[in-house]
Amino acid sequence: MNGIFLTGTDTGCGKTCVGVALAEAARAQGLRVRVLKPVETGCEERNGALVPADAIRLAEAAQDRRGLDLICPYRLRLPAAPDVAARKQGVEIDPARIEKLYHEASAQADLVLIEGAGGLLVPLGPGLDMAGLARRSGWPLLLVARARLGTLNHTLLSLEAARTRGLRVLGVVVSQTTPELPDAERANLEGLLARLPVPFLGELPFGGRRLVPELDPGALLDALARA
């Protein structure tokens, strides 16, 4: 198992930015990196094709030059939950197809970064959500939390949801999604870190490309191998 599933406390919390930072750090260590963004909604249409901006950013950071059909198999126009956007477009999301693409990527790489859409309980289709996809695929989680008011509740609820579903959480990364972090929100964030039942893996400054303290992707892979 060399895949890590990036999920978040909500949409827009910085999953892609964290994924980019991890991909670049892994490549700097000489690791071969592949990325998988199974579903991207809100894709802009250009020249008759739907363009998944987040998937492209991840692929560029990883220098993953495979075709978009292998990196982002479900590209949806509506900026809504995957299940909603897929039904609107007349598409059915097939988890077996996603798993097949993961195994193909895994055979070519030291590390595969899989980025979900939204949070763990975002639906993909009848009876399947992001947590269910991670569970059936066996992917351990890296949870991205937003550095703002409300993150205590959102993060701890996400961790509880993962625990009750038998998902392994490698740790939490905090993403700063605004240029300034007021004192109250910094204090709130410190309160979160004091309560985390899983490792705190670092913080991504606003506009930054490296975690602080810098996360060692090789250490994550070692932890997966030991498990």
C-alpha positions, 0 to 999 in steps of 0.5 A, a space after each residue: 500500500 503506497 496510497 494516501 487519501 487526502 480528505 478535508 473538514 469541508 470544501 475549500 479547506 486547502 486539500 489541493 495545496 497540501 497535495 501539491 506541497 506533499 508531491 513536491 516534497 516527495 519528488 525532492 526526495 527522489 520518490 516517484 509520485 502519481 496522483 489521482 483525483 477520482 472526482 472533480 466537480 465545478 470543472 470549467 468547459 474549454 473547447 468542448 472539454 471539462 477541465 479539472 483545475 485541481 487535478 491538473 495542479 496535482 499532476 504538475 506538482 507530481 510531474 505525473 504526465 499521464 492522460 487526464 482520464 487516468 488521473 481524474 476519471 470523473 470530471 463534472 460541470 456542476 459545482 456541487 456534491 459529486 453525487 448531485 453533479 453526476 446525476 445532473 450530467 447523467 454519469 454514474 460514478 463506479 468505485 471499481 473503475 477508481 480502484 483499478 486506476 489506483 492500482 495501475 498508478 500504484 504499480 508505477 510509483 513510490 507514492 500515490 496521492 489520492 484527493 477526495 472531493 469535500 469531506 468524508 461524508 460527501 456522497 458519490 452515489 447510492 450507498 457510497 460516500 468518500 469514507 466508503 471509497 477510502 475504506 473499500 480501497 484500504 487507503 489511510 487518511 491525511 485530514 486537512 483542516 482549515 485554520 479558522 473558527 469552527 475548525 475544532 468542531 469540524 476536525 474532531 467530527 471528521 476524526 470521529 467519523 473516520 474512527 467509527 468507520 474503521 479508517 486509519 488516520 495518519 494525521 492532521 495538516 492545518 491549512 491557512 486559507 487566508 493571508 492573516 490569522 487573527 489572534 482569536 483564531 490562532 488561539 482556537 487552533 492551538 486548542 485544537 492541536 491540544 485535543 487531537 487524538 492523532 498526530 499533527 503533521 504540520 501547517 501550510 502557510 497561506 500561499 506556501 508550498 512547504 509545510 511547517 515543520 516540513 513533512 517527510 513523505 518518506 517517513 509517511 511511507 515507512 509508517 505505512 510499511 510498518 503497519 
